[in-house]
Amino acid sequence: MYTSAMRAVFVMLKTDLGHVTEVANAIAEIDSFSEAYSISGQYDLLVKLYVDDMNGLGRLIEREIHPIPHIRETYTLLTFEAFGSSKQ
């Protein structure tokens, strides 16, 4: 559940060929999950998470995302300020 103290984090993922839906469904089970999109370009998925502890973000990526089968690579983007939205 989102609270105003939480920060949005985006993670782009490369998956093994043919496993985008499987990976997206597994990531949707993570507590901090907000939404995921299949995307074009160098990465296959764009995942939005909300975290309340930026110090724990590395652990979240390492312990909850990296172990998901068929993820080949991740790229994490931190956010600072949201514009045009009621969520930060």
Buried (B, 14 or more C-beta within 10 A) or exposed (E): EEEEEBBBBBBBBBBEEEBBEBBBEBBEEBEBBBEBEEEEEEBBBBBBBBBEEEEEBEEBBEEBBEEBEBBEEBEBEEEEEEEEEEEB
